[in-house]
Amino acid sequence: HGGEVVSGEVAAAPPPAFDGTLFHLGRDKELSLVLRIAYWAPETEGFDFFFRVATRFPDHRFVLAVAAGHPAADRASLLISQNAAAGGKAELLMDLTVAEIADLARRAGIYLYTRAPAAPFGASVSIPEAMAAGCHVIAPRDPAALACLGDAGRTYETEDDAAWLINETTAWDEGQWERAQRVSVERAYRTFADKVVYRPTLDSWLALAGRDPDRAFAADAQ
C-alpha cells in the first residue's frame, strides 16, 4: 500500500523482514545446492531462467521451492513442462510450509534469485531469508538489488553471467565459503531482521500508549 501515515505524512514502506527463529545459518551446508524460493506471482519470477541455468550444472542440485498457497501451486503442470523443456534438471518442491522452506535455505549454498525480463525488481523477502540462512545470493543486476545485497552477494545481467558466477564458486576454498556466509548473515541481521525492521513501528505505538519503548523491550526480554 502507500506506507504508514505519520503526522499527516506518508512514510516509506519498511524493507522486507525475515523471521530469525526460522532463517538462520545452518550447520550442514550443501554448497552445490542452488535454491530459488517462490512466494509471488509466477509470471514475474523468471522460473524458466532458473530451469535453463540448472541444465548447465550436472553436479549441482537446483531446487525450486514453492510456498503453500503460492499462485504457482495451481500451475504445477506449467512449471513441470517448463522444466522439462529446459532439460528437466531442476527439482520442483510444491506446497511447502515456511518452516520447510527455511530448512532448505539453511542447507543451500547458493540462492539464485530470478525475475522475468520485463518485471521490476521487487522487495522480495526471500533474499533476506536466504542471506540470513548463509546463502551466497546471486541476483539480477538492478539498483534495488544492489541496495538490498550490499556486499553480501553478486549480480548478473545475462544467463551466461549467472552461470559464470555459480561456476566460479566451485573453485572456492573453505575460507571463501565461510566469508561469503558470514557476510550474508551479518547483512541480513543488520538490515532485515524482523526486530530491526519493525522496531520503529513498535516504538511509535508504545509511545502513543505512554510507555517507554526501551523499558518495554527490556521487560519483554526477561
C-alpha positions in Angstrom: 0.0 0.0 0.0 1.1 3.6 0.3 3.0 3.2 3.6 2.3 4.3 7.1 0.6 7.7 7.7 2.6 9.5 10.4 1.6 13.1 11.4 -0.1 13.7 8.1 2.8 12.3 6.1 3.1 9.0 4.2 6.2 7.1 5.4 8.2 4.9 3.2 7.3 1.2 3.4 9.7 -0.8 5.6 12.1 -3.2 4.0 11.2 -6.9 3.9 11.8 -8.6 7.2 12.6 -12.3 7.9 11.8 -14.5 10.9 15.0 -15.1 12.7 13.6 -18.1 14.5 13.4 -19.9 11.2 16.0 -18.4 8.9 19.5 -18.6 10.4 22.8 -20.1 9.5 22.7 -23.9 9.1 25.4 -26.2 10.3 25.4 -28.7 7.4 25.6 -26.8 4.1 25.3 -28.4 0.7 27.4 -26.0 -1.2 26.2 -27.3 -4.5 22.6 -26.8 -3.6 21.2 -23.9 -5.6 17.8 -22.7 -4.3 15.0 -20.5 -5.6 12.1 -19.7 -3.3 8.7 -18.9 -4.8 6.2 -16.7 -2.9 4.8 -14.4 -5.5 3.1 -14.4 -9.0 4.7 -16.9 -11.3 4.6 -14.7 -14.4 7.1 -12.3 -12.8 9.5 -14.7 -11.2 11.6 -16.0 -14.2 11.4 -19.7 -13.3 12.3 -20.6 -16.9 15.6 -18.8 -16.4 16.2 -20.9 -13.3 15.4 -24.1 -15.1 17.7 -23.2 -18.0 20.7 -22.4 -15.8 20.2 -25.7 -13.9 20.9 -27.7 -17.1 24.4 -26.3 -17.2 25.4 -27.8 -13.9 25.0 -31.6 -13.8 26.8 -31.8 -10.5 24.7 -29.2 -8.7 21.3 -29.7 -7.2 18.8 -26.9 -8.3 15.6 -26.7 -6.2 12.6 -24.5 -6.9 10.7 -24.4 -3.5 7.1 -23.2 -3.9 5.3 -22.0 -0.9 1.9 -23.3 0.1 -0.8 -21.0 -1.3 1.5 -19.6 -3.9 -0.2 -18.9 -7.3 2.3 -21.2 -8.9 0.9 -24.1 -6.9 -2.1 -24.1 -9.1 0.1 -24.1 -12.2 2.3 -27.1 -11.4 1.7 -28.6 -14.8 3.1 -25.4 -16.4 6.2 -25.5 -14.2 6.7 -29.2 -14.9 6.5 -28.6 -18.7 8.9 -25.5 -18.5 11.4 -27.5 -16.5 11.1 -30.5 -18.9 11.6 -28.1 -21.9 14.8 -26.8 -20.4 16.1 -30.4 -19.7 14.3 -31.4 -16.5 17.4 -30.8 -14.3 15.7 -28.8 -11.5 13.7 -30.3 -8.7 10.2 -28.8 -8.1 9.1 -29.0 -4.4 5.5 -27.7 -4.2 3.1 -26.6 -1.4 5.9 -26.2 1.2 5.4 -24.6 4.6 7.7 -21.7 5.6 9.4 -24.0 8.0 10.2 -26.4 5.2 11.5 -23.6 3.0 13.7 -22.3 5.9 15.2 -25.8 6.3 16.1 -25.8 2.6 17.6 -22.3 2.9 19.7 -23.4 5.8 21.1 -26.2 3.7 21.6 -24.4 0.4 25.0 -22.9 -0.6 23.6 -20.5 -3.2 20.4 -18.6 -3.7 19.7 -17.8 -7.4 17.1 -15.0 -7.5 15.4 -14.6 -10.9 13.0 -12.2 -12.5 11.1 -12.2 -15.8 12.7 -9.8 -18.3 10.0 -7.1 -18.1 9.3 -7.4 -14.4 10.7 -4.8 -12.0 12.9 -5.9 -9.1 10.6 -6.2 -6.1 11.4 -6.2 -2.4 11.3 -9.9 -2.1 11.6 -11.3 1.4 13.2 -14.4 0.0 16.6 -12.6 -0.5 16.9 -11.5 3.2 15.8 -15.0 4.2 18.4 -16.6 2.1 21.1 -14.2 3.4 20.1 -14.9 7.0 20.5 -18.7 6.3 24.0 -18.1 5.0 23.4 -18.5 1.3 25.6 -16.7 -1.3 23.0 -14.7 -3.2 23.2 -14.2 -7.0 20.5 -11.8 -8.3 19.7 -9.7 -11.4 21.8 -6.5 -11.7 19.4 -3.7 -10.7 19.9 -0.7 -8.4 17.3 -2.1 -6.0 19.1 -5.5 -5.9 22.4 -3.8 -5.2 20.9 -1.8 -2.4 19.4 -5.0 -0.9 22.5 -7.1 -1.2 25.2 -4.6 -0.3 28.4 -6.7 -0.3 26.6 -9.9 0.6 26.1 -11.2 -3.0 26.7 -10.7 -6.6 24.6 -9.7 -9.6 24.2 -10.8 -13.2 22.9 -9.3 -16.5 22.5 -12.4 -18.6 22.1 -16.2 -18.2 25.7 -16.6 -19.1 26.7 -14.2 -16.3 24.6 -16.1 -13.7 26.1 -19.4 -14.8 29.6 -18.0 -14.6 29.1 -16.7 -11.1 27.8 -20.1 -10.0 30.6 -21.9 -11.7 33.2 -19.7 -10.0 32.1 -20.9 -6.6 33.2 -24.4 -7.5 36.8 -23.2 -7.0 36.2 -21.6 -3.7 38.0 -23.0 -0.7 36.6 -23.4 2.8 37.7 -19.9 3.8 35.9 -18.2 0.9 32.7 -20.0 1.6 32.9 -19.1 5.3 33.5 -15.5 4.5 30.5 -15.4 2.0 28.3 -17.0 4.6 29.4 -14.6 7.3 28.9 -11.5 5.2 25.4 -12.7 4.1 24.3 -13.4 7.7 25.7 -10.1 9.0 24.0 -8.1 6.3 20.6 -9.9 6.9 20.6 -9.4 10.6 21.9 -5.9 10.5 19.3 -4.7 8.0 16.4 -7.1 7.6 15.8 -8.9 10.9 12.2 -8.6 12.0 13.2 -7.0 15.3 15.2 -4.3 13.4 12.6 -3.6 10.7 9.6 -3.4 13.0 11.2 -1.7 16.0 10.4 1.9 14.8 6.7 1.0 14.3 6.6 -0.7 17.7 8.3 2.3 19.3 5.7 4.6 17.8 2.8 2.5 19.2 4.4 2.2 22.6 5.0 6.0 22.7 1.3 6.6 21.8 0.4 4.3 24.6 2.5 6.3 27.0 5.1 3.5 27.5 8.9 3.9 27.3 10.0 1.6 24.4 13.4 0.7 25.9 11.8 -0.3 29.2 9.1 -2.3 27.4 11.6 -4.2 25.4 13.8 -4.8 28.4 10.8 -6.2 30.3 9.8 -8.4 27.4 13.3 -9.9 27.2 13.3 -11.0 30.8 
